[in-house]
């Protein structure tokens, strides 16, 4: 089977929570998701597997990922339909990777 690597869209929310994953590289073909929740992943180092995503229909929440060092995986993200919340990621020192965002409907 193609596994998750063949996914190009998730109409609902993509939630990655309470995992022991170090990366999410298997999601690299995703282009659109309905929303994104990445929280409480103690071993997650990066979100580089999301580099194909250009648009997120709902909100983005990235929280409580203590080893997440950057947001470079969102470098191609241009639009967010609702809001973006980034909190309690202790290793995150800047927001580089978000430079392509041109439209957030609600708030950052």
C-alpha positions as MATLAB code, in Angstrom:
seq = 'XXXXXXXXXXXXXXXXXXXXXXXXXXXXXXXXXXXXXXXXXXXXXXXXXXXXXXXXXXXXXXXXXXXXXXXXXXXXXXXXXXXXXXXXXXXXXXXXXXXXXXXXXXXX';
ca = [
       0.000    0.000    0.000;
       0.892    3.617   -0.431;
       0.620    4.454    3.268;
       0.326    8.057    4.390;
       2.873    9.183    1.812;
       0.222    9.080   -0.909;
      -2.130   11.509    0.883;
      -2.465   14.906   -0.818;
      -5.348   16.327    1.223;
      -7.046   15.921    4.579;
     -10.440   17.638    4.572;
     -10.706   17.587    8.349;
      -8.092   18.377   10.962;
      -4.710   16.682   10.962;
      -3.928   16.035   14.606;
      -0.544   14.800   15.773;
      -0.723   14.534   19.552;
       0.946   12.560   22.319;
       3.240   10.614   19.980;
       6.864    9.525   20.261;
       7.548   10.615   16.658;
      10.780   12.495   15.986;
       9.593   13.666   12.555;
       6.543   13.536   10.276;
       8.355   13.095    6.983;
       5.772   10.574    5.758;
       3.287   13.405    5.127;
       5.352   15.208    2.500;
       2.763   14.962   -0.304;
       0.061   16.830    1.612;
      -0.974   20.080   -0.091;
      -4.163   21.000    1.796;
      -5.494   20.221    5.253;
      -8.648   21.389    6.970;
      -6.745   22.288   10.125;
      -3.583   21.413   12.023;
      -3.053   20.455   15.639;
       0.430   19.410   16.752;
       0.625   19.155   20.509;
       2.333   17.292   23.334;
       4.883   15.396   21.251;
       7.881   15.057   23.560;
      10.291   13.771   20.873;
       9.236   15.789   17.803;
      12.300   17.601   16.420;
      10.802   19.197   13.291;
       7.712   19.364   11.098;
       9.575   19.212    7.795;
       7.098   16.656    6.426;
       4.520   19.444    5.996;
       6.502   21.412    3.386;
       3.953   20.666    0.646;
       1.065   22.386    2.431;
       0.044   25.665    0.831;
      -3.334   26.186    2.514;
      -4.967   25.263    5.819;
      -8.727   25.776    5.922;
      -9.222   26.098    9.667;
      -6.877   26.864   12.529;
      -3.294   25.919   13.348;
      -2.264   25.025   16.895;
       1.304   24.038   17.666;
       1.822   23.615   21.395;
       3.811   21.751   24.048;
       6.419   20.182   21.771;
       9.551   20.690   23.897;
      12.155   19.690   21.269;
      10.567   21.356   18.228;
      13.378   23.613   17.035;
      11.849   25.350   13.996;
       8.760   25.764   11.818;
      10.562   25.344    8.493;
       8.096   22.638    7.502;
       5.492   25.371    6.981;
       7.703   27.378    4.603;
       5.232   27.029    1.694;
       2.108   27.772    3.736;
       0.337   30.846    2.342;
      -3.166   30.939    3.846;
      -4.832   29.993    7.125;
      -8.639   30.099    7.216;
      -8.951   30.856   10.918;
      -6.115   31.533   13.395;
      -2.637   30.403   14.373;
      -1.616   29.635   17.960;
       1.983   28.728   18.815;
       2.679   28.238   22.543;
       4.876   26.228   24.952;
       7.441   24.976   22.440;
      10.509   25.502   24.613;
      13.154   24.919   21.901;
      11.489   27.218   19.372;
      13.505   30.439   19.304;
      11.983   32.207   16.285;
       9.157   32.012   13.766;
      11.247   31.506   10.667;
       9.435   29.232    8.283;
       6.265   31.340    8.343;
       7.453   33.966    5.838;
       5.162   32.786    3.015;
       1.934   33.346    4.952;
       0.002   36.134    3.281;
      -3.465   35.668    4.805;
      -4.737   34.669    8.250;
      -8.478   35.271    8.503;
      -8.678   35.703   12.274;
      -5.528   36.217   14.396;
      -1.924   35.200   14.964;
];
